[in-house]
Amino acid sequence: MKNIKNKKPTVLVTGGAGFIGAHLAKRLIAEKYRVIIVDNLNDYYDPGLKKDRLKILLKGLKFVFYKVDITDRKALEKIFKKHKIGIICHLAAQPGVRHSLIDPWVYGTTNVQGTINLMELAKNSRVSQFILASSSSVYGEKAKIPFSESYKIDSPASLYGATKMATELMGYAYHHLHGLKVVALRFFTAYGPWGRPDMAYFKFANLITAGKPIDIYNFGKMKRDFTYIDDIIDGIMAVIKRNFNYEIFNLGNNKTVELEKFISLLENNLGIKAKRNYLGNNPTELIATWANINRAKKMLGYKPKISIEEGLKKFVIWYKDYYKK
């Protein structure tokens, strides 16, 4: 009698044409998971970059792609009927702290309603794991740094952060009521090749190379916990390979980088001096983010490896090649 190997579960990656989603899909496929990608390829930022992630970053790899919006419940239902989905990595969301001041409605529909659609389908389809992308934005301005998962989140500084808080709470409710296994991952400023053009490091690179000034809020007195994309993916994969009932983990680098140092590193790698435009405080922006990752270290074996110096160098190499700078 032949030994029958256990097949790895099929993984649904929502937002799979996004920055984190595409990198995660690549790793999953490399580790022999069957991957289904759902993405609406919206124009919040250049859809061409999203399409290129699928075409170039995932070149030669086998996956199933659906151009579907997670707010479209009927379209999602068809996917779940067609495929036996074992794990959901829910990364699709309307991102952007500042954009939530301009178009608050899309945050409610996409981040909240879209997540409910997926959790309902996960419950009804008996999905074994639901991994949810959260954010350091949930901590708000009152949280003590370094931010710890034990802190009671109740004072978000942005609507974006509030909707991410809501998805975590909904995840707990679905776990409590229906036994859905949920893990929320609070990402801390993910960056790297194929990143999001709306993120500061990417916008700065665009403006610096164009010879235009960069806006620096709080007169540069800000700090961020920058986390390289490979370290983020390591953390997600560690969750996929474990079996939690309901947990929350910070995925950060556990180090803060001052904005001025960050800009200097970007200047050095680009070989261009930035024109700085110093501005006052932006109420949607936290003065500092800093992840306490003790819980992730203990329970996931999580250990970020890439320094900001190495990470920005890798980003700029990709940036110059992709845009032919």
N, C-alpha and C positions, 0 to 999 in steps of 0.2 A: 504493500500500500504506500502510495506516495505521500510525503508530507505536504500539507497544504499550508502555504504561508498566509498569515493574516494580512489582508489588504489594508493599506492605509486609507483612512476616511477621505471622502471628497470634501474639499474646502471651498466654501464660497467666500470670495474676497470682494466686499463692496468698496467702491472707490478704487478699484484695481488699476485704473489708468492714472491714479494720483501718485504723488511722490512716494509715500510709504507703501501704498498698496502695490505698486509695480515692483518695487524691490522685494516685498514680501512674496509676491507671486513667483518671482524668479527663484528665491530660496526654496519655496515649497516644491516647485517643479524639480529643482535639482535634487531634492530629497525624496522624490518619487511619490509625491501627493498628486492626486488629480485636482486640478484647479479650475474653478468657474469664476470669471470676473464679471461683475456688474458695475457699469459706470454710465452716467448720462452725457459725459463729455461736454459739460456746459462751458459757457464762455466767461466765467468769473476770472479766469486768466486764459492765456492762449491755448485753445483746444489743440492746436498743432503740436504743442509740447506733449500733451496727453497722448495723442495718437502716435507720436514718435517713441514714447515710452513702450507702447505696445509693439510697435514695429521694429525698433532698434534695440532697446534694453532687453526685450523678450524675444528677440530674433531667433528663429529656429526652435523655439520651445512650444510644446503642445499645451494648449489651454482652450477653454470655451469662453467666448466673449458675448455678452448681451449689452446692447446699448439701451439701458433701462434706467429710469429714475426711481429711486427707492420710495418716492411718494406715490408711485403707481402700483397700488396693491394688487390689482388684477394681473398685471404683467409679472410681478414677483410670484404670484400664485402659480402661473404657468411654468415658471422655472422650477419651482419646488415640486410640481407634479411630474416634470420630465426627469429630474435628477434626484438621487438619494443623497442628500447633503448631510454630512456628519458634523462638520464644524463650520461656524460662521465667524469670520474675522470682519467685523463691521467697522470699516474705516471711512466710508462715505459720509460726508458732512459738508455743510456750508461753513468754511473756515473764515478767519479774519476778524480780529478784535475791532479794528476801526470800521470795517465795512458794516458791522452790526449797528452802527449809528445811522447809516445811510439807508439800509434795507432790512429792518428788523423782522419783517414778515417771513422772509425766506428761511430765517433761523428756526422759526417755529414749525414751519411745514417740513423742511428737510431734516433738521436735527432731532426734532421731537416726534412729529407724525411719522416720518420715515423710519425711525427707530422702533416705534410701536408696531408698524407693519411687519418689520423683520422679527421682532420678539414674538408676535402672534404666530407667525409662520414657523418659527423655531419651536415654539410650544406645541403646535399642532403636528409638526413633522418629527417630533422627538429628536431634535438635534442634540448631540452629546455635549457640545461646548459652544458658548456664545462669548466671543472675545470682543470687547467694546473699546474703541478708541476714545479716551477722554483727554484731558489737557491740564497743564499746570495752571491754566486760567481759572480753574475752579477754586483755587485757594484765596483769591481776592487780596485786598490791600491790608487786611488786619492779621493775616496769618503770620506766625512766627517762623523765621527762617533758621535753619533749612526746613523746607516744607515736609511735613510728615503725614502719612496716610491716616494717622490717628486724630489729626486735627479736624474738628467739626466745621465743615464748610457751610457757611451761611451768609457770606458777604462778597459775592462776586463783583468785580470791578467793570464787567461788561456783560452785555446780553449774550454774547457768544459763550462766556464762561457759565452764565446761568443755564443755558440750554445743555451744556455738557454736564453740569450738576444734575439736571433733570434726567438725563439718560442714565446716569449712575443710579439714581433713586428708582427709576423705572426698572432697571436691571435687578435691583434688590427685590422689588415687589414681585416681579415675575419668578424670581427664585423662591421667594417665600410662599407665593400662592400656587405655583405650578411646578416647582422643583427644577426649573431651568438653571443650568449651571452657567454662571456668568462671572467673567473676570474683566474688570475695568482697568485700563492702562493709561496712566496720566503721563503723556509725553511732554518732555521739556525741550522746546526749541530744536526740533529735528532739522538737520541741515546736511548738505552734501550734494554730489552729482545728481542731476535730474531733479533738482529741488523745485520748490514753488516760487514763481517770480514775485509773489506778493510778500514774501518774507524779507526781512530787513537786509540780510546778507546778499540776497539776489538783487533786490532793488538798488542797493548801494553799488554793486558791481556794474549794473546797467548805467547808473548815473555817472559813476566815476569814469568809465570808459567813454562815455559820451561828452565828458568835460562839463557836466552839469553839477550844481551843488546838491549835497545830500542834507536832508533835514534831520537834525539830531535833537531829540526831545530831552527835557529836563537838563538842558545845558550839558549833556553828555554824562551826567551823574547816574548812570543806570548800569545794572549788572544782569547778566543772563547765564543760565546753565545750558550751554550748547551741547547737544547730543548728536554725534555722528550717526548717519543712517544705518550703518552696519551694526552698531551697538543697539539701536532700536530694534532691528530685525532679530538680533540674538535674543533679546528679551521676549519678543513675541513668540519666537520658536520654542523658547523654554516653557512658556505657558501652554502651548499646543501639546507639548510632550508630557504634560502633567495633568492631573485630574482634580481640579478645585471645585468646590460647591459655589461659593461666592467670595471673591477676593478683590482687593484694589492694590495696585502696585504703581509706584513711581518708576518711570524709566527715564533717568537723567544721567548726567556725567558726574554728578556730585562735586562739581567745581563751578565757581562763578568766574566770569570773564568780564572785566570792565569794558564798556562800550568803546572807549578811546583806544584801548589795546586791540580790540577786535577790528576796529577800522584801520589801525596801523598795520596789522597783519594782512588785511585785505589789500591795502595800498602796496605793501611790499611784494605780494604775490602777483598783483596786476602790473606792477611797475609804473604806477601812475599815482600822483598825489591827489587826494580828495579835496574838493572845495566844500568847506563845512558851513552849514547854516544852522546856528544854534537857536533852539526854541525853548519855550517854557514847558511846564508839565502838561501831559496829555492824560485826562482823567481815566481813560480806558486802559492805560499802560501801567503795569506794575513796575515799581522802582527796581525791584530785584526778584529774580527767581532762582531757587537753589533747591535741588532735590536731595532729600534724605533717602538713600537707597538701601538702607540696612535690611529692610524687609525683603526687597527683591534679591539682595545678596544671599540672605539666609534661605529663602524659600524657592528661588529660581536658579541659584548659582550665578546670578547676573553680575558681570564685571566689565564695565566699559573699558575699551582699550585705546580708542583713538583720541589724541589730544587735539585741542583747537588749532594748534600750529599745523599738525599733519592733516587734519580734516579740511581746513580752508585751502591748503595747498592742493589737495585732491579735487576740491570743488572748482578751483580756478583753472586747473588743467582741463577738466571737463568743459567748463564754461568757454574757454578760449577755443577749444576744438569744435564744440557744438555750434557756436556762433561765428566761428572762423575769425576770431579777434586777432 
